[in-house]
Amino acid sequence: MRTLAVLGATGSIGASTLDVVARHPDRFRIGVLAANRSAAALADLCARFRPDQAVIADPACAGELRERLRESGVACRIEAGAQALVQAATDAACDTVVAAIVGAAGLESTLAAARAGKRVLLANKEAIVMAGAMLEAALVEGGGELLPLDSEHNAVFQCLPRGGATSADSGVRRILLTASGGPFRGWKAADLADVTPDRACAHPNWRMGRKISVDSATLMNKGLEVIEAHHLFRLPAARIDVVVHPQSIVHSLVEYVDGSVLAQLGNPDMRTAIAYALAWPERVEAGVAPLDLLAVARLEFEAPDRATFRCLDLAYQSLDAGGSAPTTLNAANEEAVAAFLEGRLPFPAIAETIERCLATTEVRPLADLASILDADLTARQQAQRIIASLSGSKPLP
Ligand code: NDP
């Protein structure tokens, strides 16, 4: 029986995780459920899954959570605040932490879980982009293990030999991450000037939170995933490629020196990757419809349009620059995406903000958590200045 802390329980990954958990009450139980401000949704989940503890990151929402749990007769411990997330991630009663908070807000709890020797199921890609080397060190220090929930990395993990990509006899030449191309695949720069947040969030194949949906539309999601793959599989950027595959059936591929290419296929449903990581090394039913290849009929592949969707190359550039550059990339992206979703920034200015932020922010070595948080804050402040200048000079849609 595994006991889970689900951080980001009220989000899209949280919902898919809890769906798989509910199918296997003999294997998984919930120790902690955590959210940011969605007190009503968190209370409903607590009534259904009866965790030992509920954590709400925003203390202003703790009263509502307490009241709702009291009304529904749920007697679990209630904690509030960002530090409570870190404590929940290290809770002795939990052996598995699902890191499904969106953005940099998930960094400290993810690091804490790794350091505490937990099995970390990582969806929160921003954490590994910001602090990849530190997360690797925390896993070694704590003796924990990290299993990727991102469908692409989960696919690569499934296609790699047990010793990983870099063992002497792995024979791995490179990995290929697939990208759907997002809702604007085939569009040119001039078409993108007036796109709205709702249009950008209407992903053709996946239902996800709004931030990652915008990242998919700009191709930054794939850029973040390249950096994530670099840390997870310890491969240089030159051995990590991206190919656009509009059907999202092939979730990623590993190319070997003998010419073999192994791929993992399945319907675009996050429950496959989540079930694989939850039960690893076993496999369990995930509620996902079987793949009907005859209905899919065609699997297409094309090169990403790097000129129109510049975020992919910006991510490669930041990986090449090293040090704090990926932290800067992530912070600028989070600020720009938030501004776009709030209607303060046009879609094309997301890439422009990140590019200018990278060009004007010093690359520093990252020695510890304090230096990572400092680099994150510096980049956010710089991004805010750039966003103010860009949104002031351009009409919003
Ligand atoms: P959602 O926006 O759907 O959910 C985000 C979750 O994080 C919510 O539970 C939210 O709580 C919580 N949260 C937000 N801010 C904070 C905070 N400051 N402190 C504590 N909790 C917080 O996002 P997704 O589920 O789509 O994505 C989560 C992560 O998984 C992202 O890093 C994303 O890139 C990654 N991912 C997502 C995939 C998907 O299919 N959705 C696929 C692969 C990776 P509240 O509801 O209270 O706001």
Boltz pocket constraint, residues with backbone or C-beta under 6 A from the ligand:
constraints:
  - pocket:
      binder: B
      contacts: [[A, 7], [A, 8], [A, 9], [A, 10], [A, 11], [A, 12], [A, 13], [A, 14], [A, 34], [A, 35], [A, 36], [A, 37], [A, 38], [A, 39], [A, 57], [A, 85], [A, 99], [A, 100], [A, 101], [A, 102], [A, 103], [A, 105], [A, 123], [A, 124], [A, 125], [A, 126], [A, 149], [A, 150], [A, 151], [A, 206], [A, 207], [A, 208], [A, 209], [A, 210], [A, 211], [A, 212], [A, 270]]
      max_distance: 6.0
